[in-house]
């Protein structure tokens, strides 16, 4: 009887222990717009974290990029958002912090791994509070089909003149669409068009800060000229570009039907996995040979903690891991083209990622002109820039009219220095 009793007691203890362990297990839900990254999270990031943090599970549930902001805001207001919030840079996330929907992470362990510049996109204007852990920046430029360039004997363009000469040669040959870009999704025209080439005209940070300070206006030549260039792109975009979505543009390029893709470095992983041809990248061509070039090296993605999370301590463990060199190494190499903002150097294996990041040595970096301060009111300058960039390319607004509309909208709520 003693032996049987011991067996029963042991079994009861095992069952009770298993039940306690199961009850203690926590799942953190992660909100994000990066649906392209779902496989990377499932195969690389989540297993790496869970292996070192038994009892904490991660669920990565992204929303389509164009729907993310509205969806997230609705969920946060309703109290149904996930524990971890993937943060857009600057104004969008600052608004969430000001609404007390993101936790102050200034004292989070690991935050010292980031410089003030790296944290700026997710900090208050005075720099005293940081509310998201910086993850990565992205760099703008152009990705091109090397096989097409070799076939047509085209050299990589360095100046505007060489850029249009290349486009003319590609168009005259007729084998490839010169530029893979559509205007249906609006943001594509602004992000890969206006914000890509614009810094060479408004001189990067010099112009961006002058706009914020009220020393320049969107109707000034340095802000109108990029639109004049975008208007010139229309004949090179192929038939039906007005109805072409971002995904359509990606497919046109990776299927080898287009020669050049106005891009962000975030395309690298997807394009490398899909394209059956050699690819290269070049920065936005300068206006004239010998001039200083500028690139948009934009802090793009961070992660924060929902103030209504039911598991704040477990969430902070995850965020501390995101702030670690281990995460930076896995993330930057799993998603080449997303460049770590961690102070610890990360060695990248992907050659195109190395090409993009090498531009930092020769070109002056800036961030997208609409993201800081200028998109805090209504109408939102970032969203209006999407609309007008598409209108200019479509030919429904002239560059001057587009600039006037944008400045009028900004003037209606923004007073520099206040």
N, C-alpha and C positions, 0 to 999 in steps of 0.2 A: 504493500500500500504506500509506503514512504516513497518508493521509486516512482510510482504512478503519480503521486501528488506533486513530486518535484518536477516531473515532466509537464504536468498541467500548469504549474506555477511559472515555469520557464517559458512555455508557449504564450501564456497570458502577458508576461513581461515583454516578450518580443513584439507581440501585437500592439501593446500599449506604446512601446517605444516607436514603432513604425507610425502609429497614429499621431504621436507627438511631433515626429519629424515632418510628417505630411502637413500637419497643422501649422508648423513653423515656416514652411516654404512660402516665399513671397514672389509674386510676379509683378515686375515693373513694365508698364506699357509705355512705349516710346512713340510720340507723335513726330511725323516728318513729312516733307514734301519730296524726298528723294526715293521715289518708287524704283528708279533704276538701280538702287543699291540693295534691294531686298535680298538678293542671293549672297552678296558679300557679308551682310549682317548674319544671315543664317549659317553660312559656311565658315566664316572667319572670326568675326568680332564677338558674336554671342558665345560660341564655344570657348573662346579664349577667356572671356570674363567669367563664365559659369564654372569653368574648371578650377578657378582660384577662389570662387565665392559660392561654396555650396549653400543651398537654401535660398538663393536669389536667382530667379529666372527672368529672362528678358523677352519681351514680345515687341517686335518692330512692326508697326502697322502704318505704312505711309499712305498719304493722300496725293492725288494728282497735283502737280506743282501749281497750276492755275487756280485750283480750288482750295489750296492749303490755308491761306490766310483767313478766308471767310469761314471755312470749316472749323479751324482752330479757335477763332474768336467766339463762334457760337458754342462750341463745347466748353470753353473756359467759362463763359457767362452762365452756362447751364450747370456747371460743376461736374461735367462728365468727361473732361479731357484726361489724357494719360498722365502718368507720373513725371515723365521726362518730356520736355518740350524742345524740339529742334528749333533753333533761333535764327531768324533772318538777321542780317546786320543792321545796325543803327536804328532808325526811327521806329520801325515796326515792333521790334522787341523792347525798345525803351518805353513805348506806349504800354506794353503789357506789364512792365515793371512798375510804371507809374500807377497803373490800375491795381497794383498789389496782387498780380497773378503769377509773378515770377519771384522766387526767393533771392534775397541778397546773398551772393556767393563769394563776396570779397575775401572772407577768411577761410574759405574752403582749402583743405590740404591739397597741394599741387598747383594752386593758382600762381605760386611764385615761379612756375616754369614758363610763364608768359610775360613778355615785355609790355610796358604801357601801350605801345603802338599796337601790339597784337590784341590787347584787351579793349582798345578804344571803340571798336564797333559794337561792343556789348557792355559799355560803361556809361554812367551818367556824364553829362557835359563837363562837370567839374572833376571827373575821374575818381571820385571818392568811393563809388559803389560799382561793382561789377556783378552782373546778374546772369551771365552765361559763360560756360567754359569754351574758349575758342577752339575750333577744330581744324579749319582749313581755309585757305584762300584759293582763288582761281585766277588765271591769267587769260586775257583776251588776245586773239590773233586770228590767223587763218590756217586751216589744215588743207593740204592739197594732195592730189593724186600724183605721186611721183612718176608712175608709169605713163600717165597722160602727158605730163610735162616733158618726159624723155621722148615720147612718140612725136610730139609737136616741136621738139627742140626749143623749149621755153626755159629761160633761166629764172630762178627765184627772184621776184621783183623786190627791189629795195626802196624805190621811189614811186610816187604817184604816177609819173609818166610811164614807168616800166610796168606798173600794175595794169593800167588801161591798155597798154600795148599787148600784154599777155591776154587780157580779156578779149581784145579784138581778134587776136590770132586764134584763140579757142573758138570764138563764135564763127569766124570765117571758115574754119575747118568743118564744123557741124557735127563732129562725133560726140562732143560733150556739151552739156549745159555749162556755161562759164562759172556761174555762181549758184550754189544750192541754198536758196533762202526764200521763204514765203512771207506773206504779210497777214495771213488769216488769224494767227494767234497773237498778233500785235507785239508782244514782248520781244519776240525774236528780232523784229526790225529795230527795236530800240537797243536791246542788249548786245546783239552781235553786229549791229550796224552802227547806230549813233554813238554808243558808249565805247565801241571798239576803236573807231577811227577818230572820234572827237578830241581826245586828249592831245593829239598832235596839233590841233588848231587852238585850243584854249590853254595849252601849255600845262596840262596836268593839274597839280595841286595849286599852282599859281592862279589859274583861272577858276578852279572850283572854289577856292577860298574867297576870291574876289567876288564871286557870285553871291556867296553867303553873306559877305560883308556889305553888299549893295554897291560895290565899286564897279561891277559889270552887270549887264543885263542880258537876257537871252536873245534880245534883239540886236546885240552887238555883233560885228562881223565874225569874231572868233567862235561864236555860238551858232550863227546862221550858216557859215561855210560848210560845216559837216553835213548839214541837210542838203546843201547844194551838191555835195558829192554823192549822197545817197540817192538823190534824184537821177544822177547819171547811171546808177546801177540798174535801173529798170530794164533796159534792152538786153541785159546779160542774165536775167533771172529765169528765162524759159517761159514757155506758154503756160498760162493758168496759175501763175505764182500767187495771184490774189486769193485763190482758194486753197493754197498749199499750206498745210499745217507744219509745225515744227517736226513732228514725226515723219511727215512726207519728205521734208528736206533731208533729214538723217538718212532715210532709205534711198533717196536719189543718189546721195554721195556714196554710201557704203555699197550700193549695187554697181558702182562704177559709171553711173550715167552723168555725173557732174564732176568738174575738174577741181573746183575750189569751194570750201565750206567756210563762211565767216563764222568763227568759232570761239568757244571758250575751252580751256584746257580740260573741263569736265567731260568732254566728248571722248577723251583718249581711250578709256577702258572699253566702252561700247564699240567704237570704231575699230579698235584693234581686234576685237573678237569677231567682228562681222565682215570687214572688208577683205577682199581677196587680192589686194594690190598693195604695192608699197606706198607709204604715206610720209609726208614731211610737214613741217609747220614754219610759218614766217610771221614776224610781228607786223603791226600796221605800218604800211610804207610811209616814209617821211615825205614831206612836200617837195623838198629838194635835197640832193646829195650833200652830205656833210652836216645837215641840220641835226640838232638834238632830237632824239626820238622819245616818245612817251608810251607807256603801256598801262592798261588798267590791270592792276594786281590787287584784286578785290577780296577783302575778308568776306567769306561767303556763308560760312556755316558754323554754328556753335550749338551747345545744348544747355538747357536750364532746368530748374526744378519747379514744378507746379506747386503753388502755395497750398493747394487743396489735396496734395498727395497724401494717401493714408500710410505711406511707407517712406517718410522723409529720410530716416537714417540709412536705410538700404539704398535709397536713391543717391544719397551723398557718397556712399561707397562706390557706386557706379560712376558718378561724376569725377571723383578723385582718380579713378582708373582712366577715364577719358583724358584727364590732365597729365597722365604719365607718359614717359618716353616709350613704354611698351605699346600703348595704344597708338601713338604717333607713327611708330614704325609699321605696325600692321595696317593702319588706315591708309597711309601714304602709298604703300606698295600694293595694297589690295585695290585701291582706287587711284591709279596714276592720273595726275592732273589736278588732284586735290592736294595742295601743298601745305604741309604741317605748319602751324603757327607756334608750335612748341619750341622753346629755346634750345632744346637738345637737337643736334644735327641728325637728320635722317638721310640715309643713303638710299637713293632711288634706283631701281633696276631698269625701269622702262626708258628706252632711248628718246621717245617723243616727249615724255615728261621732263627729261633732262634738257631737251632742246628749249622747251617753254621756260623753264626756270633759269636757264642760262642768260635769258634776255635781261634779267635783273642786273647783270654786270655792266651792260651797255646803255640801258634805257632807264629813264626816270619813271618811277612808279606813281600811280595815283589810284583813287577809288572812284566808283561810279558817281557822277556829279549830283544825282538826284537823291541819294540815299541818306545823307546826313542833314538834318534840320529842315531841308526844303520839302520834305514829304510828310510833315506833321499836320498839315491843315487840309482843308477842302476848298478847291479841288487838289487832289494828291498829285504832285508834280511827276513822280515816277510813273504812275498810271497814265497820266495825260501825255507823257513823253512816248509811251507805247503807242498811243492812238496817233499822235502827230507824225511819228517816224513812219508808221504804215501809210498814213495819208500822203506824205511826201513821196514815198516810193511809188504808191499807186497813181500819183499825179492828181489827186483830188484837192490837195493844198499845195501851194508854192512854199518853198523854204521860208520866205519872209512872213507869209500868213501864219504858218505853223509856229514860228518864233513869237509872233505877236500874240497868238492865242495862249501860248504857254506863259509868257510874261504877264499877260493880263490876269490869268488865273492865279499866278503866284502873288501878284500885287494885291489881289483881293483879300488876302489873309496874312501875308508875310511882310513884316516891317523889319528890315535889317537892324541889328543892334538891340532889339527889344525882346 
